[in-house]
Amino acid sequence: MKASDLRDKTPDQLDDELVKLKKEQFNLRFQAATGQMENTSRVRIVRREIAKVKTVLREKKTASA
């Protein structure tokens, strides 16, 4: 997901997206621990998407303050 797409979303939508990504990250870590992971590159992608969402959320909160 691109940062420009994230900037179009509301803070509530970004919070929902963050929760979804955190759940996916947890599931991927669990799969890695049990040896069931098929796509190891997904861990890196999810981690970066979480960072993008957090960055855009922070931008929106500082802009509104």
mmCIF file of the N, C-alpha and C atoms, coordinates in Angstrom:
data_MODEL
# 
_entry.id   MODEL 
# 
loop_
_atom_site.group_PDB 
_atom_site.id 
_atom_site.type_symbol 
_atom_site.label_atom_id 
_atom_site.label_alt_id 
_atom_site.label_comp_id 
_atom_site.label_asym_id 
_atom_site.label_entity_id 
_atom_site.label_seq_id 
_atom_site.pdbx_PDB_ins_code 
_atom_site.Cartn_x 
_atom_site.Cartn_y 
_atom_site.Cartn_z 
_atom_site.occupancy 
_atom_site.B_iso_or_equiv 
_atom_site.pdbx_formal_charge 
_atom_site.auth_seq_id 
_atom_site.auth_comp_id 
_atom_site.auth_asym_id 
_atom_site.auth_atom_id 
_atom_site.pdbx_PDB_model_num 
ATOM 1   N N  . MET A 1 1  ? 0.836   -1.173  0.000  1.00 0.00 ? 1  MET A N  1 
ATOM 2   C CA . MET A 1 1  ? 0.000   0.000   0.000  1.00 0.00 ? 1  MET A CA 1 
ATOM 3   C C  . MET A 1 1  ? 0.885   1.242   0.000  1.00 0.00 ? 1  MET A C  1 
ATOM 4   N N  . LYS A 1 2  ? 0.495   2.223   -0.791 1.00 0.00 ? 2  LYS A N  1 
ATOM 5   C CA . LYS A 1 2  ? 1.291   3.437   -0.914 1.00 0.00 ? 2  LYS A CA 1 
ATOM 6   C C  . LYS A 1 2  ? 0.884   4.440   0.155  1.00 0.00 ? 2  LYS A C  1 
ATOM 7   N N  . ALA A 1 3  ? 1.824   5.289   0.533  1.00 0.00 ? 3  ALA A N  1 
ATOM 8   C CA . ALA A 1 3  ? 1.555   6.301   1.540  1.00 0.00 ? 3  ALA A CA 1 
ATOM 9   C C  . ALA A 1 3  ? 0.480   7.269   1.071  1.00 0.00 ? 3  ALA A C  1 
ATOM 10  N N  . SER A 1 4  ? 0.425   7.539   -0.227 1.00 0.00 ? 4  SER A N  1 
ATOM 11  C CA . SER A 1 4  ? -0.605  8.448   -0.742 1.00 0.00 ? 4  SER A CA 1 
ATOM 12  C C  . SER A 1 4  ? -1.998  7.858   -0.549 1.00 0.00 ? 4  SER A C  1 
ATOM 13  N N  . ASP A 1 5  ? -2.128  6.544   -0.659 1.00 0.00 ? 5  ASP A N  1 
ATOM 14  C CA . ASP A 1 5  ? -3.412  5.888   -0.396 1.00 0.00 ? 5  ASP A CA 1 
ATOM 15  C C  . ASP A 1 5  ? -3.785  6.009   1.074  1.00 0.00 ? 5  ASP A C  1 
ATOM 16  N N  . LEU A 1 6  ? -2.790  5.901   1.939  1.00 0.00 ? 6  LEU A N  1 
ATOM 17  C CA . LEU A 1 6  ? -3.040  5.987   3.374  1.00 0.00 ? 6  LEU A CA 1 
ATOM 18  C C  . LEU A 1 6  ? -3.435  7.401   3.782  1.00 0.00 ? 6  LEU A C  1 
ATOM 19  N N  . ARG A 1 7  ? -2.869  8.403   3.128  1.00 0.00 ? 7  ARG A N  1 
ATOM 20  C CA . ARG A 1 7  ? -3.182  9.789   3.472  1.00 0.00 ? 7  ARG A CA 1 
ATOM 21  C C  . ARG A 1 7  ? -4.623  10.151  3.143  1.00 0.00 ? 7  ARG A C  1 
ATOM 22  N N  . ASP A 1 8  ? -5.241  9.414   2.244  1.00 0.00 ? 8  ASP A N  1 
ATOM 23  C CA . ASP A 1 8  ? -6.635  9.661   1.890  1.00 0.00 ? 8  ASP A CA 1 
ATOM 24  C C  . ASP A 1 8  ? -7.610  9.108   2.921  1.00 0.00 ? 8  ASP A C  1 
ATOM 25  N N  . LYS A 1 9  ? -7.135  8.247   3.800  1.00 0.00 ? 9  LYS A N  1 
ATOM 26  C CA . LYS A 1 9  ? -8.000  7.611   4.794  1.00 0.00 ? 9  LYS A CA 1 
ATOM 27  C C  . LYS A 1 9  ? -8.117  8.478   6.047  1.00 0.00 ? 9  LYS A C  1 
ATOM 28  N N  . THR A 1 10 ? -9.193  8.242   6.777  1.00 0.00 ? 10 THR A N  1 
ATOM 29  C CA . THR A 1 10 ? -9.399  8.950   8.043  1.00 0.00 ? 10 THR A CA 1 
ATOM 30  C C  . THR A 1 10 ? -8.570  8.274   9.136  1.00 0.00 ? 10 THR A C  1 
ATOM 31  N N  . PRO A 1 11 ? -8.342  8.980   10.250 1.00 0.00 ? 11 PRO A N  1 
ATOM 32  C CA . PRO A 1 11 ? -7.591  8.353   11.360 1.00 0.00 ? 11 PRO A CA 1 
ATOM 33  C C  . PRO A 1 11 ? -8.230  7.068   11.875 1.00 0.00 ? 11 PRO A C  1 
ATOM 34  N N  . ASP A 1 12 ? -9.562  7.000   11.881 1.00 0.00 ? 12 ASP A N  1 
ATOM 35  C CA . ASP A 1 12 ? -10.234 5.769   12.325 1.00 0.00 ? 12 ASP A CA 1 
ATOM 36  C C  . ASP A 1 12 ? -9.954  4.611   11.375 1.00 0.00 ? 12 ASP A C  1 
ATOM 37  N N  . GLN A 1 13 ? -9.960  4.899   10.084 1.00 0.00 ? 13 GLN A N  1 
ATOM 38  C CA . GLN A 1 13 ? -9.654  3.859   9.107  1.00 0.00 ? 13 GLN A CA 1 
ATOM 39  C C  . GLN A 1 13 ? -8.204  3.412   9.245  1.00 0.00 ? 13 GLN A C  1 
ATOM 40  N N  . LEU A 1 14 ? -7.315  4.357   9.536  1.00 0.00 ? 14 LEU A N  1 
ATOM 41  C CA . LEU A 1 14 ? -5.908  4.010   9.719  1.00 0.00 ? 14 LEU A CA 1 
ATOM 42  C C  . LEU A 1 14 ? -5.715  3.151   10.966 1.00 0.00 ? 14 LEU A C  1 
ATOM 43  N N  . ASP A 1 15 ? -6.466  3.460   12.020 1.00 0.00 ? 15 ASP A N  1 
ATOM 44  C CA . ASP A 1 15 ? -6.390  2.633   13.228 1.00 0.00 ? 15 ASP A CA 1 
ATOM 45  C C  . ASP A 1 15 ? -6.849  1.203   12.937 1.00 0.00 ? 15 ASP A C  1 
ATOM 46  N N  . ASP A 1 16 ? -7.916  1.079   12.165 1.00 0.00 ? 16 ASP A N  1 
ATOM 47  C CA . ASP A 1 16 ? -8.409  -0.250  11.794 1.00 0.00 ? 16 ASP A CA 1 
ATOM 48  C C  . ASP A 1 16 ? -7.365  -1.000  10.966 1.00 0.00 ? 16 ASP A C  1 
ATOM 49  N N  . GLU A 1 17 ? -6.742  -0.289  10.040 1.00 0.00 ? 17 GLU A N  1 
ATOM 50  C CA . GLU A 1 17 ? -5.702  -0.891  9.197  1.00 0.00 ? 17 GLU A CA 1 
ATOM 51  C C  . GLU A 1 17 ? -4.515  -1.348  10.053 1.00 0.00 ? 17 GLU A C  1 
ATOM 52  N N  . LEU A 1 18 ? -4.169  -0.540  11.041 1.00 0.00 ? 18 LEU A N  1 
ATOM 53  C CA . LEU A 1 18 ? -3.053  -0.875  11.930 1.00 0.00 ? 18 LEU A CA 1 
ATOM 54  C C  . LEU A 1 18 ? -3.360  -2.135  12.734 1.00 0.00 ? 18 LEU A C  1 
ATOM 55  N N  . VAL A 1 19 ? -4.571  -2.246  13.227 1.00 0.00 ? 19 VAL A N  1 
ATOM 56  C CA . VAL A 1 19 ? -4.971  -3.438  13.983 1.00 0.00 ? 19 VAL A CA 1 
ATOM 57  C C  . VAL A 1 19 ? -4.900  -4.674  13.095 1.00 0.00 ? 19 VAL A C  1 
ATOM 58  N N  . LYS A 1 20 ? -5.382  -4.538  11.874 1.00 0.00 ? 20 LYS A N  1 
ATOM 59  C CA . LYS A 1 20 ? -5.354  -5.663  10.929 1.00 0.00 ? 20 LYS A CA 1 
ATOM 60  C C  . LYS A 1 20 ? -3.917  -6.103  10.638 1.00 0.00 ? 20 LYS A C  1 
ATOM 61  N N  . LEU A 1 21 ? -3.036  -5.128  10.443 1.00 0.00 ? 21 LEU A N  1 
ATOM 62  C CA . LEU A 1 21 ? -1.635  -5.457  10.153 1.00 0.00 ? 21 LEU A CA 1 
ATOM 63  C C  . LEU A 1 21 ? -0.939  -6.076  11.356 1.00 0.00 ? 21 LEU A C  1 
ATOM 64  N N  . LYS A 1 22 ? -1.262  -5.599  12.545 1.00 0.00 ? 22 LYS A N  1 
ATOM 65  C CA . LYS A 1 22 ? -0.659  -6.165  13.764 1.00 0.00 ? 22 LYS A CA 1 
ATOM 66  C C  . LYS A 1 22 ? -1.090  -7.619  13.943 1.00 0.00 ? 22 LYS A C  1 
ATOM 67  N N  . LYS A 1 23 ? -2.347  -7.917  13.642 1.00 0.00 ? 23 LYS A N  1 
ATOM 68  C CA . LYS A 1 23 ? -2.826  -9.301  13.727 1.00 0.00 ? 23 LYS A CA 1 
ATOM 69  C C  . LYS A 1 23 ? -2.100  -10.187 12.722 1.00 0.00 ? 23 LYS A C  1 
ATOM 70  N N  . GLU A 1 24 ? -1.927  -9.650  11.517 1.00 0.00 ? 24 GLU A N  1 
ATOM 71  C CA . GLU A 1 24 ? -1.222  -10.418 10.491 1.00 0.00 ? 24 GLU A CA 1 
ATOM 72  C C  . GLU A 1 24 ? 0.230   -10.654 10.907 1.00 0.00 ? 24 GLU A C  1 
ATOM 73  N N  . GLN A 1 25 ? 0.851   -9.632  11.489 1.00 0.00 ? 25 GLN A N  1 
ATOM 74  C CA . GLN A 1 25 ? 2.227   -9.771  11.941 1.00 0.00 ? 25 GLN A CA 1 
ATOM 75  C C  . GLN A 1 25 ? 2.335   -10.847 13.029 1.00 0.00 ? 25 GLN A C  1 
ATOM 76  N N  . PHE A 1 26 ? 1.383   -10.860 13.948 1.00 0.00 ? 26 PHE A N  1 
ATOM 77  C CA . PHE A 1 26 ? 1.375   -11.884 14.992 1.00 0.00 ? 26 PHE A CA 1 
ATOM 78  C C  . PHE A 1 26 ? 1.247   -13.277 14.380 1.00 0.00 ? 26 PHE A C  1 
ATOM 79  N N  . ASN A 1 27 ? 0.326   -13.425 13.430 1.00 0.00 ? 27 ASN A N  1 
ATOM 80  C CA . ASN A 1 27 ? 0.133   -14.731 12.790 1.00 0.00 ? 27 ASN A CA 1 
ATOM 81  C C  . ASN A 1 27 ? 1.383   -15.170 12.035 1.00 0.00 ? 27 ASN A C  1 
ATOM 82  N N  . LEU A 1 28 ? 2.048   -14.231 11.390 1.00 0.00 ? 28 LEU A N  1 
ATOM 83  C CA . LEU A 1 28 ? 3.277   -14.577 10.671 1.00 0.00 ? 28 LEU A CA 1 
ATOM 84  C C  . LEU A 1 28 ? 4.386   -14.999 11.630 1.00 0.00 ? 28 LEU A C  1 
ATOM 85  N N  . ARG A 1 29 ? 4.491   -14.298 12.750 1.00 0.00 ? 29 ARG A N  1 
ATOM 86  C CA . ARG A 1 29 ? 5.501   -14.698 13.750 1.00 0.00 ? 29 ARG A CA 1 
ATOM 87  C C  . ARG A 1 29 ? 5.204   -16.083 14.291 1.00 0.00 ? 29 ARG A C  1 
ATOM 88  N N  . PHE A 1 30 ? 3.927   -16.371 14.506 1.00 0.00 ? 30 PHE A N  1 
ATOM 89  C CA . PHE A 1 30 ? 3.530   -17.681 15.000 1.00 0.00 ? 30 PHE A CA 1 
ATOM 90  C C  . PHE A 1 30 ? 3.856   -18.760 13.972 1.00 0.00 ? 30 PHE A C  1 
ATOM 91  N N  . GLN A 1 31 ? 3.586   -18.478 12.697 1.00 0.00 ? 31 GLN A N  1 
ATOM 92  C CA . GLN A 1 31 ? 3.906   -19.431 11.638 1.00 0.00 ? 31 GLN A CA 1 
ATOM 93  C C  . GLN A 1 31 ? 5.413   -19.674 11.556 1.00 0.00 ? 31 GLN A C  1 
ATOM 94  N N  . ALA A 1 32 ? 6.194   -18.624 11.734 1.00 0.00 ? 32 ALA A N  1 
ATOM 95  C CA . ALA A 1 32 ? 7.649   -18.759 11.677 1.00 0.00 ? 32 ALA A CA 1 
ATOM 96  C C  . ALA A 1 32 ? 8.151   -19.626 12.829 1.00 0.00 ? 32 ALA A C  1 
ATOM 97  N N  . ALA A 1 33 ? 7.549   -19.450 13.989 1.00 0.00 ? 33 ALA A N  1 
ATOM 98  C CA . ALA A 1 33 ? 7.981   -20.216 15.161 1.00 0.00 ? 33 ALA A CA 1 
ATOM 99  C C  . ALA A 1 33 ? 7.633   -21.699 15.035 1.00 0.00 ? 33 ALA A C  1 
ATOM 100 N N  . THR A 1 34 ? 6.530   -21.987 14.364 1.00 0.00 ? 34 THR A N  1 
ATOM 101 C CA . THR A 1 34 ? 6.122   -23.384 14.236 1.00 0.00 ? 34 THR A CA 1 
ATOM 102 C C  . THR A 1 34 ? 6.615   -24.028 12.946 1.00 0.00 ? 34 THR A C  1 
ATOM 103 N N  . GLY A 1 35 ? 7.316   -23.255 12.125 1.00 0.00 ? 35 GLY A N  1 
ATOM 104 C CA . GLY A 1 35 ? 7.873   -23.803 10.893 1.00 0.00 ? 35 GLY A CA 1 
ATOM 105 C C  . GLY A 1 35 ? 6.878   -23.959 9.764  1.00 0.00 ? 35 GLY A C  1 
ATOM 106 N N  . GLN A 1 36 ? 5.764   -23.244 9.817  1.00 0.00 ? 36 GLN A N  1 
ATOM 107 C CA . GLN A 1 36 ? 4.728   -23.374 8.796  1.00 0.00 ? 36 GLN A CA 1 
ATOM 108 C C  . GLN A 1 36 ? 4.756   -22.238 7.777  1.00 0.00 ? 36 GLN A C  1 
ATOM 109 N N  . MET A 1 37 ? 5.683   -21.307 7.924  1.00 0.00 ? 37 MET A N  1 
ATOM 110 C CA . MET A 1 37 ? 5.688   -20.137 7.053  1.00 0.00 ? 37 MET A CA 1 
ATOM 111 C C  . MET A 1 37 ? 6.113   -20.505 5.638  1.00 0.00 ? 37 MET A C  1 
ATOM 112 N N  . GLU A 1 38 ? 5.326   -20.032 4.672  1.00 0.00 ? 38 GLU A N  1 
ATOM 113 C CA . GLU A 1 38 ? 5.625   -20.296 3.275  1.00 0.00 ? 38 GLU A CA 1 
ATOM 114 C C  . GLU A 1 38 ? 6.274   -19.075 2.612  1.00 0.00 ? 38 GLU A C  1 
ATOM 115 N N  . ASN A 1 39 ? 5.779   -17.885 2.944  1.00 0.00 ? 39 ASN A N  1 
ATOM 116 C CA . ASN A 1 39 ? 6.259   -16.670 2.302  1.00 0.00 ? 39 ASN A CA 1 
ATOM 117 C C  . ASN A 1 39 ? 6.992   -15.814 3.338  1.00 0.00 ? 39 ASN A C  1 
ATOM 118 N N  . THR A 1 40 ? 8.287   -15.995 3.436  1.00 0.00 ? 40 THR A N  1 
ATOM 119 C CA . THR A 1 40 ? 9.055   -15.301 4.461  1.00 0.00 ? 40 THR A CA 1 
ATOM 120 C C  . THR A 1 40 ? 9.192   -13.810 4.179  1.00 0.00 ? 40 THR A C  1 
ATOM 121 N N  . SER A 1 41 ? 9.071   -13.401 2.940  1.00 0.00 ? 41 SER A N  1 
ATOM 122 C CA . SER A 1 41 ? 9.200   -11.978 2.623  1.00 0.00 ? 41 SER A CA 1 
ATOM 123 C C  . SER A 1 41 ? 7.996   -11.177 3.114  1.00 0.00 ? 41 SER A C  1 
ATOM 124 N N  . ARG A 1 42 ? 6.903   -11.843 3.387  1.00 0.00 ? 42 ARG A N  1 
ATOM 125 C CA . ARG A 1 42 ? 5.701   -11.141 3.856  1.00 0.00 ? 42 ARG A CA 1 
ATOM 126 C C  . ARG A 1 42 ? 5.944   -10.468 5.204  1.00 0.00 ? 42 ARG A C  1 
ATOM 127 N N  . VAL A 1 43 ? 6.815   -11.029 6.035  1.00 0.00 ? 43 VAL A N  1 
ATOM 128 C CA . VAL A 1 43 ? 7.117   -10.443 7.342  1.00 0.00 ? 43 VAL A CA 1 
ATOM 129 C C  . VAL A 1 43 ? 7.675   -9.038  7.154  1.00 0.00 ? 43 VAL A C  1 
ATOM 130 N N  . ARG A 1 44 ? 8.592   -8.895  6.260  1.00 0.00 ? 44 ARG A N  1 
ATOM 131 C CA . ARG A 1 44 ? 9.221   -7.603  5.998  1.00 0.00 ? 44 ARG A CA 1 
ATOM 132 C C  . ARG A 1 44 ? 8.216   -6.608  5.431  1.00 0.00 ? 44 ARG A C  1 
ATOM 133 N N  . ILE A 1 45 ? 7.374   -7.061  4.523  1.00 0.00 ? 45 ILE A N  1 
ATOM 134 C CA . ILE A 1 45 ? 6.374   -6.197  3.903  1.00 0.00 ? 45 ILE A CA 1 
ATOM 135 C C  . ILE A 1 45 ? 5.387   -5.682  4.948  1.00 0.00 ? 45 ILE A C  1 
ATOM 136 N N  . VAL A 1 46 ? 4.914   -6.571  5.806  1.00 0.00 ? 46 VAL A N  1 
ATOM 137 C CA . VAL A 1 46 ? 3.947   -6.186  6.836  1.00 0.00 ? 46 VAL A CA 1 
ATOM 138 C C  . VAL A 1 46 ? 4.581   -5.201  7.812  1.00 0.00 ? 46 VAL A C  1 
ATOM 139 N N  . ARG A 1 47 ? 5.815   -5.446  8.188  1.00 0.00 ? 47 ARG A N  1 
ATOM 140 C CA . ARG A 1 47 ? 6.506   -4.549  9.112  1.00 0.00 ? 47 ARG A CA 1 
ATOM 141 C C  . ARG A 1 47 ? 6.621   -3.143  8.523  1.00 0.00 ? 47 ARG A C  1 
ATOM 142 N N  . ARG A 1 48 ? 6.916   -3.055  7.251  1.00 0.00 ? 48 ARG A N  1 
ATOM 143 C CA . ARG A 1 48 ? 7.034   -1.749  6.594  1.00 0.00 ? 48 ARG A CA 1 
ATOM 144 C C  . ARG A 1 48 ? 5.679   -1.070  6.441  1.00 0.00 ? 48 ARG A C  1 
ATOM 145 N N  . GLU A 1 49 ? 4.638   -1.855  6.177  1.00 0.00 ? 49 GLU A N  1 
ATOM 146 C CA . GLU A 1 49 ? 3.296   -1.273  6.072  1.00 0.00 ? 49 GLU A CA 1 
ATOM 147 C C  . GLU A 1 49 ? 2.841   -0.718  7.419  1.00 0.00 ? 49 GLU A C  1 
ATOM 148 N N  . ILE A 1 50 ? 3.184   -1.410  8.506  1.00 0.00 ? 50 ILE A N  1 
ATOM 149 C CA . ILE A 1 50 ? 2.862   -0.911  9.844  1.00 0.00 ? 50 ILE A CA 1 
ATOM 150 C C  . ILE A 1 50 ? 3.555   0.431   10.065 1.00 0.00 ? 50 ILE A C  1 
ATOM 151 N N  . ALA A 1 51 ? 4.803   0.523   9.660  1.00 0.00 ? 51 ALA A N  1 
ATOM 152 C CA . ALA A 1 51 ? 5.545   1.779   9.814  1.00 0.00 ? 51 ALA A CA 1 
ATOM 153 C C  . ALA A 1 51 ? 4.911   2.901   8.993  1.00 0.00 ? 51 ALA A C  1 
ATOM 154 N N  . LYS A 1 52 ? 4.456   2.590   7.790  1.00 0.00 ? 52 LYS A N  1 
ATOM 155 C CA . LYS A 1 52 ? 3.804   3.603   6.958  1.00 0.00 ? 52 LYS A CA 1 
ATOM 156 C C  . LYS A 1 52 ? 2.527   4.107   7.613  1.00 0.00 ? 52 LYS A C  1 
ATOM 157 N N  . VAL A 1 53 ? 1.722   3.190   8.123  1.00 0.00 ? 53 VAL A N  1 
ATOM 158 C CA . VAL A 1 53 ? 0.460   3.570   8.759  1.00 0.00 ? 53 VAL A CA 1 
ATOM 159 C C  . VAL A 1 53 ? 0.740   4.435   9.984  1.00 0.00 ? 53 VAL A C  1 
ATOM 160 N N  . LYS A 1 54 ? 1.705   4.043   10.795 1.00 0.00 ? 54 LYS A N  1 
ATOM 161 C CA . LYS A 1 54 ? 2.035   4.816   11.984 1.00 0.00 ? 54 LYS A CA 1 
ATOM 162 C C  . LYS A 1 54 ? 2.542   6.208   11.619 1.00 0.00 ? 54 LYS A C  1 
ATOM 163 N N  . THR A 1 55 ? 3.318   6.298   10.561 1.00 0.00 ? 55 THR A N  1 
ATOM 164 C CA . THR A 1 55 ? 3.848   7.588   10.126 1.00 0.00 ? 55 THR A CA 1 
ATOM 165 C C  . THR A 1 55 ? 2.723   8.517   9.677  1.00 0.00 ? 55 THR A C  1 
ATOM 166 N N  . VAL A 1 56 ? 1.813   8.009   8.872  1.00 0.00 ? 56 VAL A N  1 
ATOM 167 C CA . VAL A 1 56 ? 0.706   8.827   8.388  1.00 0.00 ? 56 VAL A CA 1 
ATOM 168 C C  . VAL A 1 56 ? -0.214  9.228   9.541  1.00 0.00 ? 56 VAL A C  1 
ATOM 169 N N  . LEU A 1 57 ? -0.459  8.311   10.484 1.00 0.00 ? 57 LEU A N  1 
ATOM 170 C CA . LEU A 1 57 ? -1.261  8.638   11.658 1.00 0.00 ? 57 LEU A CA 1 
ATOM 171 C C  . LEU A 1 57 ? -0.620  9.777   12.458 1.00 0.00 ? 57 LEU A C  1 
ATOM 172 N N  . ARG A 1 58 ? 0.679   9.682   12.629 1.00 0.00 ? 58 ARG A N  1 
ATOM 173 C CA . ARG A 1 58 ? 1.410   10.715  13.365 1.00 0.00 ? 58 ARG A CA 1 
ATOM 174 C C  . ARG A 1 58 ? 1.321   12.058  12.630 1.00 0.00 ? 58 ARG A C  1 
ATOM 175 N N  . GLU A 1 59 ? 1.434   12.050  11.326 1.00 0.00 ? 59 GLU A N  1 
ATOM 176 C CA . GLU A 1 59 ? 1.319   13.276  10.534 1.00 0.00 ? 59 GLU A CA 1 
ATOM 177 C C  . GLU A 1 59 ? -0.046  13.904  10.710 1.00 0.00 ? 59 GLU A C  1 
ATOM 178 N N  . LYS A 1 60 ? -1.088  13.086  10.687 1.00 0.00 ? 60 LYS A N  1 
ATOM 179 C CA . LYS A 1 60 ? -2.442  13.603  10.812 1.00 0.00 ? 60 LYS A CA 1 
ATOM 180 C C  . LYS A 1 60 ? -2.691  14.168  12.208 1.00 0.00 ? 60 LYS A C  1 
ATOM 181 N N  . LYS A 1 61 ? -2.158  13.515  13.228 1.00 0.00 ? 61 LYS A N  1 
ATOM 182 C CA . LYS A 1 61 ? -2.363  13.991  14.603 1.00 0.00 ? 61 LYS A CA 1 
ATOM 183 C C  . LYS A 1 61 ? -1.615  15.295  14.859 1.00 0.00 ? 61 LYS A C  1 
ATOM 184 N N  . THR A 1 62 ? -0.424  15.433  14.322 1.00 0.00 ? 62 THR A N  1 
ATOM 185 C CA . THR A 1 62 ? 0.334   16.677  14.526 1.00 0.00 ? 62 THR A CA 1 
ATOM 186 C C  . THR A 1 62 ? -0.252  17.807  13.689 1.00 0.00 ? 62 THR A C  1 
ATOM 187 N N  . ALA A 1 63 ? -0.831  17.485  12.530 1.00 0.00 ? 63 ALA A N  1 
ATOM 188 C CA . ALA A 1 63 ? -1.429  18.521  11.693 1.00 0.00 ? 63 ALA A CA 1 
ATOM 189 C C  . ALA A 1 63 ? -2.707  19.069  12.306 1.00 0.00 ? 63 ALA A C  1 
ATOM 190 N N  . SER A 1 64 ? -3.452  18.225  13.000 1.00 0.00 ? 64 SER A N  1 
ATOM 191 C CA . SER A 1 64 ? -4.710  18.672  13.597 1.00 0.00 ? 64 SER A CA 1 
ATOM 192 C C  . SER A 1 64 ? -4.495  19.375  14.933 1.00 0.00 ? 64 SER A C  1 
ATOM 193 N N  . ALA A 1 65 ? -3.342  19.202  15.538 1.00 0.00 ? 65 ALA A N  1 
ATOM 194 C CA . ALA A 1 65 ? -3.079  19.824  16.855 1.00 0.00 ? 65 ALA A CA 1 
ATOM 195 C C  . ALA A 1 65 ? -2.604  21.245  16.736 1.00 0.00 ? 65 ALA A C  1 
# 
